[in-house]
Amino acid sequence: MIPVIDNILGYFSSDLGVDLGTANTLIYVSGKGVVVREPSIVALHKKTKNVIAIGAEARKMIGRTPANLVTVRPMKDGVISDYDTTLAMLSYFVKKIHSTPNKKVSIPRPRIILGVPSQVTEVEKRALLDVARASGAREAYLVEEPMAAAVGAGLAVWEPIGSMIVDIGGGTSDMAVISLGGVVTGKSLKMAGDTMERDIINYVRFRFGLALGEKTAEEVKMLLGSAFPMPVEKQMVVRGRDLEKGLPKSVKLTSTQIREALSPTINTIVDAIRDTIEDAPPELAADISERGIVLCGGGALLWGLPKFISSETKMPVVVANEPLTCVVLGCAKLLENQELLEKVKIAHSQ
């Protein structure tokens, strides 16, 4: 009887493609496009664990909360680090999507496809499926982010041709060589945008004796971050706390300094890309050298990164048309093609 009820409720629910990222959550609704683009952040009461704010509202509170509140990222390295908070966050977004103009919320029973990092463990897969089901999904599918990103970027993943995708997100960097609808070789690093921000915080701490906040480090990364020398180097003034005196202090940072701070992480990602290509069969490696490497994710927007990767791998590198939404758009395309979804899913719950 319950499956029948689920199917009936499914007619009144919108199927969802979800990129449940470490930094941001994006949700695609069938027929409507990407309707949720919010930070994966939740503000909680420390003692009661009651949710105070989610998403953009919670992000405004980072570094400004009183002693009884805390802001947390329920996702770490692309997987769940806090089950209850992740459930609260995803449930909030699902209900928000299904709410009506008169503020009433329907009982959502959508199909949900979640993009997840490659090489997730069975325990992590089960936790993600459980969260999706508990948030209201009648069916939940897991798809590897590199595959979803490749589909979203419009690569010919079903052809007998080698395609390479590199997805540099907030918590993980995933790279894969894909052919005939499957990942031939791939790697997943727990180094990405968040790691770069920590690199900046540590660099400023040791070089200038200044403590920077997360939001300031993110601004520095976006304005000054680069992987290759700029035609005109940039600079900006940042404010933080003097570690010696405990008082506010300002320092001037340059793009040259920040490139130095980011170089270890960038080099590690490039080494993983090179290893992935070396592990591929010669025919597929030849295809990649002809067709190029496609970058997506927020890290793809780092100035000069495509040029740097190209110089290190001796292969053409391009950024996807919509690098920030490749994973969620790939999930959306798979929602519309059940046959392909069955081929690429790595886990399923109903």
Helices and strands as residue ranges (DSSP letters): H 2-10, E 16-20, E 24-29, E 33-39, E 42-45, E 51-54, H 56-59, E 69-72, E 75-76, E 79-80, H 83-98, E 111-116, H 122-134, E 139-144, H 145-152, E 163-168, E 173-179, E 182-189, H 193-208, E 210-211, H 214-224, E 235-242, E 248-254, H 255-279, H 282-291, E 293-296, G 298-301, H 305-313, E 317-319, H 326-335, H 338-344, E 345-349
